[in-house]
Amino acid sequence: MKKKWDALLFLVILAIGSLSLLVIFSIDKNLAAN
């Protein structure tokens, strides 16, 4: 049971990390365009 929660937590952290990377990337692109 605990293993399942560890995997879920890992996926959540991975998703948040990917989203923040996308946000940072798009902000950088917008700043470069201006």
PQR file with spaces between the fields and no chain letter, atoms N, CA, C, O and H, PARSE charges and radii, in Angstrom:
ATOM       1  N    MET     1       0.834   -1.208    0.000 -0.4000 1.5000
ATOM       2  CA   MET     1       0.000    0.000    0.000 -0.0000 2.0000
ATOM       3  C    MET     1       0.868    1.258    0.000  0.5500 1.7000
ATOM       4  O    MET     1       0.613    2.210   -0.737 -0.5500 1.4000
ATOM       5  N    LYS     2       1.898    1.235    0.844 -0.4000 1.5000
ATOM       6  CA   LYS     2       2.748    2.420    0.911 -0.0000 2.0000
ATOM       7  C    LYS     2       3.469    2.662   -0.411  0.5500 1.7000
ATOM       8  O    LYS     2       3.659    3.803   -0.834 -0.5500 1.4000
ATOM       9  H    LYS     2       2.106    0.461    1.442  0.4000 1.0000
ATOM      10  N    LYS     3       3.867    1.562   -1.054 -0.4000 1.5000
ATOM      11  CA   LYS     3       4.554    1.688   -2.344 -0.0000 2.0000
ATOM      12  C    LYS     3       3.687    2.455   -3.342  0.5500 1.7000
ATOM      13  O    LYS     3       4.177    3.288   -4.105 -0.5500 1.4000
ATOM      14  H    LYS     3       3.712    0.636   -0.711  0.4000 1.0000
ATOM      15  N    LYS     4       2.391    2.154   -3.317 -0.4000 1.5000
ATOM      16  CA   LYS     4       1.463    2.807   -4.237 -0.0000 2.0000
ATOM      17  C    LYS     4       1.451    4.318   -3.998  0.5500 1.7000
ATOM      18  O    LYS     4       1.449    5.102   -4.946 -0.5500 1.4000
ATOM      19  H    LYS     4       1.993    1.477   -2.697  0.4000 1.0000
ATOM      20  N    TRP     5       1.442    4.717   -2.727 -0.4000 1.5000
ATOM      21  CA   TRP     5       1.418    6.143   -2.415 -0.0000 2.0000
ATOM      22  C    TRP     5       2.731    6.805   -2.807  0.5500 1.7000
ATOM      23  O    TRP     5       2.741    7.949   -3.260 -0.5500 1.4000
ATOM      24  H    TRP     5       1.443    4.080   -1.957  0.4000 1.0000
ATOM      25  N    ASP     6       3.848    6.082   -2.633 -0.4000 1.5000
ATOM      26  CA   ASP     6       5.139    6.635   -3.032 -0.0000 2.0000
ATOM      27  C    ASP     6       5.151    6.910   -4.527  0.5500 1.7000
ATOM      28  O    ASP     6       5.632    7.952   -4.971 -0.5500 1.4000
ATOM      29  H    ASP     6       3.839    5.152   -2.265  0.4000 1.0000
ATOM      30  N    ALA     7       4.616    5.967   -5.304 -0.4000 1.5000
ATOM      31  CA   ALA     7       4.572    6.144   -6.758 -0.0000 2.0000
ATOM      32  C    ALA     7       3.670    7.317   -7.122  0.5500 1.7000
ATOM      33  O    ALA     7       3.995    8.102   -8.013 -0.5500 1.4000
ATOM      34  H    ALA     7       4.225    5.121   -4.943  0.4000 1.0000
ATOM      35  N    LEU     8       2.539    7.435   -6.433 -0.4000 1.5000
ATOM      36  CA   LEU     8       1.610    8.527   -6.701 -0.0000 2.0000
ATOM      37  C    LEU     8       2.266    9.872   -6.399  0.5500 1.7000
ATOM      38  O    LEU     8       2.155   10.816   -7.181 -0.5500 1.4000
ATOM      39  H    LEU     8       2.275    6.797   -5.710  0.4000 1.0000
ATOM      40  N    LEU     9       2.946    9.949   -5.263 -0.4000 1.5000
ATOM      41  CA   LEU     9       3.636   11.174   -4.880 -0.0000 2.0000
ATOM      42  C    LEU     9       4.698   11.532   -5.908  0.5500 1.7000
ATOM      43  O    LEU     9       4.851   12.698   -6.273 -0.5500 1.4000
ATOM      44  H    LEU     9       3.036    9.181   -4.628  0.4000 1.0000
ATOM      45  N    PHE    10       5.431   10.525   -6.375 -0.4000 1.5000
ATOM      46  CA   PHE    10       6.464   10.739   -7.384 -0.0000 2.0000
ATOM      47  C    PHE    10       5.859   11.309   -8.663  0.5500 1.7000
ATOM      48  O    PHE    10       6.412   12.235   -9.257 -0.5500 1.4000
ATOM      49  H    PHE    10       5.306    9.578   -6.078  0.4000 1.0000
ATOM      50  N    LEU    11       4.720   10.754   -9.086 -0.4000 1.5000
ATOM      51  CA   LEU    11       4.061   11.243  -10.301 -0.0000 2.0000
ATOM      52  C    LEU    11       3.593   12.679  -10.132  0.5500 1.7000
ATOM      53  O    LEU    11       3.722   13.489  -11.050 -0.5500 1.4000
ATOM      54  H    LEU    11       4.271   10.003   -8.603  0.4000 1.0000
ATOM      55  N    VAL    12       3.053   12.996   -8.965 -0.4000 1.5000
ATOM      56  CA   VAL    12       2.579   14.359   -8.704 -0.0000 2.0000
ATOM      57  C    VAL    12       3.744   15.340   -8.763  0.5500 1.7000
ATOM      58  O    VAL    12       3.642   16.395   -9.390 -0.5500 1.4000
ATOM      59  H    VAL    12       2.948   12.338   -8.219  0.4000 1.0000
ATOM      60  N    ILE    13       4.857   14.990   -8.105 -0.4000 1.5000
ATOM      61  CA   ILE    13       6.037   15.854   -8.117 -0.0000 2.0000
ATOM      62  C    ILE    13       6.552   16.022   -9.536  0.5500 1.7000
ATOM      63  O    ILE    13       6.936   17.121   -9.938 -0.5500 1.4000
ATOM      64  H    ILE    13       4.940   14.134   -7.596  0.4000 1.0000
ATOM      65  N    LEU    14       6.560   14.937  -10.292 -0.4000 1.5000
ATOM      66  CA   LEU    14       7.017   14.984  -11.680 -0.0000 2.0000
ATOM      67  C    LEU    14       6.128   15.918  -12.504  0.5500 1.7000
ATOM      68  O    LEU    14       6.626   16.720  -13.294 -0.5500 1.4000
ATOM      69  H    LEU    14       6.248   14.045   -9.966  0.4000 1.0000
ATOM      70  N    ALA    15       4.816   15.810  -12.316 -0.4000 1.5000
ATOM      71  CA   ALA    15       3.881   16.654  -13.065 -0.0000 2.0000
ATOM      72  C    ALA    15       4.079   18.126  -12.717  0.5500 1.7000
ATOM      73  O    ALA    15       4.105   18.977  -13.606 -0.5500 1.4000
ATOM      74  H    ALA    15       4.411   15.158  -11.674  0.4000 1.0000
ATOM      75  N    ILE    16       4.220   18.430  -11.414 -0.4000 1.5000
ATOM      76  CA   ILE    16       4.424   19.813  -10.986 -0.0000 2.0000
ATOM      77  C    ILE    16       5.733   20.354  -11.558  0.5500 1.7000
ATOM      78  O    ILE    16       5.800   21.498  -12.008 -0.5500 1.4000
ATOM      79  H    ILE    16       4.199   17.739  -10.692  0.4000 1.0000
ATOM      80  N    GLY    17       6.772   19.520  -11.534 -0.4000 1.5000
ATOM      81  CA   GLY    17       8.056   19.938  -12.085 -0.0000 2.0000
ATOM      82  C    GLY    17       7.955   20.243  -13.568  0.5500 1.7000
ATOM      83  O    GLY    17       8.499   21.243  -14.036 -0.5500 1.4000
ATOM      84  H    GLY    17       6.718   18.591  -11.168  0.4000 1.0000
ATOM      85  N    SER    18       7.267   19.397  -14.305 -0.4000 1.5000
ATOM      86  CA   SER    18       7.107   19.609  -15.746 -0.0000 2.0000
ATOM      87  C    SER    18       6.326   20.891  -16.016  0.5500 1.7000
ATOM      88  O    SER    18       6.680   21.662  -16.907 -0.5500 1.4000
ATOM      89  H    SER    18       6.824   18.585  -13.924  0.4000 1.0000
ATOM      90  N    LEU    19       5.264   21.116  -15.247 -0.4000 1.5000
ATOM      91  CA   LEU    19       4.454   22.314  -15.439 -0.0000 2.0000
ATOM      92  C    LEU    19       5.263   23.569  -15.153  0.5500 1.7000
ATOM      93  O    LEU    19       5.187   24.534  -15.913 -0.5500 1.4000
ATOM      94  H    LEU    19       4.976   20.489  -14.523  0.4000 1.0000
ATOM      95  N    SER    20       6.032   23.575  -14.076 -0.4000 1.5000
ATOM      96  CA   SER    20       6.823   24.763  -13.756 -0.0000 2.0000
ATOM      97  C    SER    20       7.891   25.000  -14.815  0.5500 1.7000
ATOM      98  O    SER    20       8.196   26.147  -15.142 -0.5500 1.4000
ATOM      99  H    SER    20       6.094   22.791  -13.458  0.4000 1.0000
ATOM     100  N    LEU    21       8.470   23.912  -15.359 -0.4000 1.5000
ATOM     101  CA   LEU    21       9.445   24.060  -16.439 -0.0000 2.0000
ATOM     102  C    LEU    21       8.781   24.694  -17.655  0.5500 1.7000
ATOM     103  O    LEU    21       9.361   25.578  -18.286 -0.5500 1.4000
ATOM     104  H    LEU    21       8.222   22.980  -15.093  0.4000 1.0000
ATOM     105  N    LEU    22       7.572   24.251  -17.989 -0.4000 1.5000
ATOM     106  CA   LEU    22       6.845   24.819  -19.132 -0.0000 2.0000
ATOM     107  C    LEU    22       6.559   26.299  -18.903  0.5500 1.7000
ATOM     108  O    LEU    22       6.726   27.115  -19.809 -0.5500 1.4000
ATOM     109  H    LEU    22       7.102   23.533  -17.476  0.4000 1.0000
ATOM     110  N    VAL    23       6.130   26.644  -17.694 -0.4000 1.5000
ATOM     111  CA   VAL    23       5.823   28.042  -17.369 -0.0000 2.0000
ATOM     112  C    VAL    23       7.079   28.898  -17.491  0.5500 1.7000
ATOM     113  O    VAL    23       7.048   29.964  -18.107 -0.5500 1.4000
ATOM     114  H    VAL    23       5.995   25.981  -16.958  0.4000 1.0000
ATOM     115  N    ILE    24       8.183   28.438  -16.909 -0.4000 1.5000
ATOM     116  CA   ILE    24       9.445   29.177  -16.979 -0.0000 2.0000
ATOM     117  C    ILE    24       9.876   29.339  -18.427  0.5500 1.7000
ATOM     118  O    ILE    24      10.323   30.413  -18.829 -0.5500 1.4000
ATOM     119  H    ILE    24       8.209   27.572  -16.409  0.4000 1.0000
ATOM     120  N    PHE    25       9.744   28.271  -19.215 -0.4000 1.5000
ATOM     121  CA   PHE    25      10.148   28.303  -20.618 -0.0000 2.0000
ATOM     122  C    PHE    25       9.330   29.329  -21.393  0.5500 1.7000
ATOM     123  O    PHE    25       9.891   30.105  -22.166 -0.5500 1.4000
ATOM     124  H    PHE    25       9.381   27.398  -18.888  0.4000 1.0000
ATOM     125  N    SER    26       8.007   29.346  -21.197 -0.4000 1.5000
ATOM     126  CA   SER    26       7.159   30.280  -21.941 -0.0000 2.0000
ATOM     127  C    SER    26       7.418   31.718  -21.498  0.5500 1.7000
ATOM     128  O    SER    26       7.372   32.630  -22.323 -0.5500 1.4000
ATOM     129  H    SER    26       7.551   28.715  -20.568  0.4000 1.0000
ATOM     130  N    ILE    27       7.690   31.936  -20.213 -0.4000 1.5000
ATOM     131  CA   ILE    27       8.004   33.283  -19.732 -0.0000 2.0000
ATOM     132  C    ILE    27       9.318   33.755  -20.358  0.5500 1.7000
ATOM     133  O    ILE    27       9.426   34.903  -20.788 -0.5500 1.4000
ATOM     134  H    ILE    27       7.728   31.195  -19.543  0.4000 1.0000
ATOM     135  N    ASP    28      10.307   32.875  -20.409 -0.4000 1.5000
ATOM     136  CA   ASP    28      11.585   33.220  -21.030 -0.0000 2.0000
ATOM     137  C    ASP    28      11.379   33.595  -22.490  0.5500 1.7000
ATOM     138  O    ASP    28      11.958   34.568  -22.973 -0.5500 1.4000
ATOM     139  H    ASP    28      10.220   31.942  -20.060  0.4000 1.0000
ATOM     140  N    LYS    29      10.554   32.824  -23.194 -0.4000 1.5000
ATOM     141  CA   LYS    29      10.303   33.088  -24.610 -0.0000 2.0000
ATOM     142  C    LYS    29       9.615   34.444  -24.779  0.5500 1.7000
ATOM     143  O    LYS    29       9.941   35.199  -25.695 -0.5500 1.4000
ATOM     144  H    LYS    29      10.084   32.033  -22.802  0.4000 1.0000
ATOM     145  N    ASN    30       8.666   34.749  -23.896 -0.4000 1.5000
ATOM     146  CA   ASN    30       7.955   36.029  -23.982 -0.0000 2.0000
ATOM     147  C    ASN    30       8.903   37.188  -23.714  0.5500 1.7000
ATOM     148  O    ASN    30       8.830   38.213  -24.393 -0.5500 1.4000
ATOM     149  H    ASN    30       8.401   34.136  -23.151  0.4000 1.0000
ATOM     150  N    LEU    31       9.785   37.044  -22.741 -0.4000 1.5000
ATOM     151  CA   LEU    31      10.743   38.105  -22.434 -0.0000 2.0000
ATOM     152  C    LEU    31      11.699   38.311  -23.598  0.5500 1.7000
ATOM     153  O    LEU    31      12.052   39.444  -23.922 -0.5500 1.4000
ATOM     154  H    LEU    31       9.844   36.212  -22.190  0.4000 1.0000
ATOM     155  N    ALA    32      12.117   37.221  -24.226 -0.4000 1.5000
ATOM     156  CA   ALA    32      13.044   37.320  -25.356 -0.0000 2.0000
ATOM     157  C    ALA    32      12.362   37.982  -26.553  0.5500 1.7000
ATOM     158  O    ALA    32      13.008   38.697  -27.318 -0.5500 1.4000
ATOM     159  H    ALA    32      11.830   36.300  -23.963  0.4000 1.0000
ATOM     160  N    ALA    33      11.063   37.747  -26.715 -0.4000 1.5000
ATOM     161  CA   ALA    33      10.331   38.303  -27.857 -0.0000 2.0000
ATOM     162  C    ALA    33      10.138   39.811  -27.700  0.5500 1.7000
ATOM     163  O    ALA    33      10.115   40.541  -28.691 -0.5500 1.4000
ATOM     164  H    ALA    33      10.538   37.165  -26.094  0.4000 1.0000
ATOM     165  N    ASN    34       9.999   40.272  -26.468 -0.4000 1.5000
ATOM     166  CA   ASN    34       9.752   41.700  -26.241 -0.0000 2.0000
ATOM     167  C    ASN    34      10.989   42.541  -26.447  0.5500 1.7000
ATOM     168  O    ASN    34      10.940   43.761  -26.293 -0.5500 1.4000
ATOM     169  H    ASN    34      10.017   39.679  -25.664  0.4000 1.0000
